[in-house]
Structure formats: C-alpha cells, structure tokens
C-alpha cells in the first residue's frame, strides 16, 4: 500500500506550473488592457474630431475625407505639424507609438490605415420641442426670404460620428487570446445652432431674413440719381446704401482711438 506522502509526490510542481501559467496570462492581460485602453482613448478623440468636422463642413466634406484626416491626425505618428491637407502618406503609419506594439514587437495593434473607419450622419435635433422650433424657424425664414432675398437657415443641426478600430490579432499570444478579432467602437454627438456660416457673405444672407431694413436693398439702384445730386452737398450720402449688410465692418465710433485700425475699418470690406 502506497503512503499518502508518496501519493503527493510531484503535486507541488504541478500546482506551480498551473499557477505560473495563470500569472503569465494575467500579466499579459493587464499589459494589453492598458494598450487597448490607450487606443480607445484615441478612438474617442477621433469620434469627437469627426463630429466637429461635420458641423464645420455639413456638405463640402465627404466622409472619406474626414476619415482620412482622422487617421492622419489621431492614429498616425509621424511627428509632423498638422496641416489642412493632412492625409496618410509616407512612412508615418509604420512609426506608431511603442504603446501600440505587440509584446514581442511583431506588429502594431492598429496595423494599417484601413483598420480605422469613420462615418458621420446629420439629422434633426432630438426632442419634440426642438423639432417644433425647427419647423417654426423654417416657415419664418421661407416667408421673409421671399421678401428680403435672404438665405434660409440650416435645418437639423444634430451631427453624430462613429469610429471603429480593428485590433490586430497577435499570433504569439496563447489560445484563445491570439484570435479575439477585437473591434473598438466609439461615437460622439454634437448639436449646433442654425446660424453657422461659412464666411461673411453667408452670414449676411442668413441674417437678412431677420433684418427689416434689408427690403430697401431692392430700391438701391433707384437712389443712384439722388446720390449723384446730393453727394456734393453731403459726401456721406455717397455711401448711403439702405438694406446692405456689411458683416466685417465695425463703425469707427465703436473702436478705441488708440488702437490701430485694420483696413476693413477704414471703409473697406464687403457688403451684401
């Protein structure tokens, strides 16, 4: 009959092997969780960037352009200053931070630009009150625009973005960690008002509907003979253009005399 002591021979070694394997997996897991969290933080940043870009360019930028910029500005690590024409080029993608590399340095966890996808969407503001206000503003601007020649305000104003980041599988990890197929998803939403304008001209056209004197812009050509007659007596009458809106001109009495005036304050600038 075998003694209990003889039966336990080798048990400590087996327990050590089991515990060692569990500890190694745990340590690698903590290490990779930190890496994934860092990538997720960048995905959140990219989602916010994409939502903001969509508000600034409601129609002029395609999703592919915003996606390309998000890839370059958030996920590419080439060390170059940001530029309006940012895009994936050169070897920037291959010089990513070591934080995003596998433990054996075999590959990057965000392996290629195509692993990052960005989409955006524009829609109506959520809530019945916001929808009712949008309908009311649309009706008012349509009516006033027919009289003043102004531009209708944007409808909607609720922009959302979605960013997906495909995490590369690391073959050297133990099964099943080597085939997770992990994808990180992040979204962001931004609500804007309808007064956003792309420049001075659009700002003038969008405020024209709510400027009562803008209706006189239609009779300005009829004032030309009167201006020719009265201007020699009162020179200021030569600039009498009722109904015009000049977004970039600030009246001289609104400025500090001690501050040098920009050219736009010297009678320049554009009126619409």
URSUL-V176528 format. One record per run of one state. SS is the DSSP state (hx for helix, st for strand, lp for the rest). FROM is the first residue (numbers start at 1). TO is the last residue. If there is no record, write none. Layout:
SS_FROM_TO, SS_FROM_TO
This chain:
lp_1_3, hx_4_7, lp_8_10, hx_11_56, lp_57_62, hx_63_75, lp_76_91, hx_92_95, lp_96_97, hx_98_100, st_101_101, lp_102_107, st_108_108, lp_109_112, hx_113_115, st_116_123, lp_124_127, hx_128_148, lp_149_157, st_158_166, lp_167_176, hx_177_179, lp_180_182, st_183_191, lp_192_199, hx_200_208, lp_209_211, hx_212_230, lp_231_234, hx_235_239, lp_240_251, hx_252_254, lp_255_262, hx_263_266, lp_267_272
